[in-house]
Amino acid sequence: LRERHTDITPGYHMNKRHWITVEGGGTVDEKLVKELVIDSYRLVVGGLPKSEQPVDPHTYGHRA
């Protein structure tokens, strides 16, 4: 992502390897931002104990 979009840089005040910062108004469109947010949410939820997962991380964000 960082190589393809100049508006995506290593995470500000975060682990630079696993986190990114997305600047608005440039090469990143709304669809990509939504995909990134959904993917991030699924990763976080997937790391929770199954009893604490508010949604199924394998199906969340997929349209039926």
N, C-alpha and C positions, 0 to 999 in steps of 0.2 A: 504493500500500500504506500509506503513512504517513497518508494522509487517511482511509482506511477503518479503520485499527487504531491505537488509542492506544498499544498496546504495541510498535509498530514506529516507531523513531526513527532519525535520521541516525546513521551508523556512528561508534562510539566510537573515537577515535584513528585514524580512517581518512578517506579522501576522502568527505566528507559527501554528495556528489552521487551517487556510484556504490555506496556501501556502506550497509548498514542494521544496526541492532542490534535484536534480537528479545528482548523480555522474556517469560518464561514465566509461566503461570498466569493469564492474562487473556483477551484477545479473540482470541488466536492459538491455533488448535487444532493437534493433532499432524499432521494431513493437510497443512495449509498449511506447517508447518515442513519436512516431508519434501519437498514440492514446491519450496520455496525452496532447500534443500540440493542437490537433484538439478539444478535449473536452474543454480545457481552452479557446480557441478562440471562440467556440460556446457559452460558458458562458458569455464572455465579450460582444460579439455581441448581444446576447439575452437581455442584460441589457441596450442597447442603444435604443433611440426612434426609432420606426419602420421606420421613414423617413430617418434615418441615418445609418441603417443597410446595409452594403455592400453585404451581402448574407443572405439567410434564415437560421437562426441558427438551425432550426429543421431538415433541410435536408443537410446542409453543411457537407461534409466528408463522406456521405453515398454514396456508389456506386449504380448506377441504374442497 
